[in-house]
């Protein structure tokens, strides 16, 4: 299939990020076409691209933190990459409290 031709497994593995971007784009405007909400229309495409970029960044950050690849971040994983997270978001005074807030 197209996955084999493109050789971009990392992109295809990011399906949750792609689906969130699609949902953001579909909720941005009301569909006027007869095909309904199953397709991204031209006026939704900009929202899709913006959301896709943002959610890909979240996906990459999440993958860097989730060291055991269980699609969950434990407090231990969160604490072990505290310095990296702070380079992304700025100083965090209490990592445990921040994890609980999330």
Protein Blocks (a to p, Z undefined) as FASTA:
>chain_A
ZZlmnopmklmmmmmmmmmmmmmmmmmpccfbfnljmbccfklmmmmmmmmmmmmmmmmm
mmmmmmnonopacfklmmmmmmmmmmmnopafblmlmmmmZZ
